[in-house]
Amino acid sequence: MRFGRSAPRDEQPAAPIEHHELPPALPEALGPPVERELLVRRAQKDGRLVAVLRAVDRGGECVVEAEVYPNGSAELVRPGPYTFEDQRQASAFMTEAVSALMYLGCDVQA
């Protein structure tokens, strides 16, 4: 008694499966990069919001975004963004910016 299917003798053996390399995925095809917020600092002077600094890890780079409210103006200014290779560089930039804001008399909060 036989189990399974046996191929007829005149049938050719199956051709080997060819493996083709897929093209590298395009970043656009994967969608927007996933962002991870690292730091946010808000600076106030005399009870008025002066600046907001935000460091974001975007996978291949870290970006510091800034929102600045110039003295005597209600208009928002967005200098930058400031792009860095890694979190350490972005954090160092944020530390320097916060130090400067504190030197200028701002209260800085996380």
N, C-alpha and C positions, 0 to 999 in steps of 0.2 A: 504494500500500500504506500502511495506517495502522498506527501503533503506539500502544498505550495504549487506554484506554477512553473512549469519548465518551458523554456523557449524552444520553439520549433527550430530544427537544424538549419533551415535556410534563412533564418532571421540574422541580420548583421548585429554585432555587439554595439552597444550604445557608444556614441562618440564621447571622448572625455569632456568634462565640463570646463569651459574656458573661464578664467578669472580675469576680469578687467578691473583696473584701478579706477576708483571713482575720482572725479576732479575734486580738489580741495573745496570745502564749503566756503562760500562767500560770506563775509560778515553781515551783509545786508539780508542774506537768506535766513540767518539765525535770529533776526530781529534786533531791536535796540539792546545795547549792552546793559547788563544788570548793574545797577548802582547800589553802593552801600555807603550810607552817610557815616563819616568818621567823627567829625567834630562840628559843633555849631557854637559860635560865640556872638553875643549881642552886646553892643557898647552903647551906653547912655551917658549923656552929660546934662546936668541940671534937670534930670527927669525926662529928657527928650531923647528918643532913639536916634543915634548917630550912624551906626553901621551894624550890619549883620554879615558875619563871615561863615562860610560853610565849606568844609572839606569833604569831598566825595571820592570814593574809590570806584573807578569804572573798569576794573579788571586789568587792563594793560597800562593804565595811567591813573594818576590822582589829580584832581582838579580842585582848586580853591575858587569859589564863587564869592563875590562881594556885592553887597547892596549898601550904598552910602547915601546919606541924607545930608547934603551940604548945609553948613550953618546959615540960617536965615532963609532957607529955601525948602519948599514942600516937594520939590521935584526929586525923584529917585534917580540916582546915577549907578550904573552897573559897570565898574571898571573890570578888566580881565575878560574871560577867566584866566587864571594862572595855572598852567599845566606842569606837573612834575612827574618824574619817572616812578616814584614810589611813595609810600605813606610817610616814610621818615622825612623826605624832603618837604612834603606838603605840611607836615606837622611843624617842622622847623620854621617854615614861612609863617604859619599861623601864630606861633609863639612870638616871633619878631613883630608881627602886626599888632598883636594884643599888647605887647610891651610898649609899643609906640602909642597906642590909644590910651593906655594907663598913664604914660608920661604926660600926655596932653590933658589929663584930668578926667578921663572917662571911667565910669564904672563898668566893668566887663563881667558878664555872667554867662555860664554854660547853658 
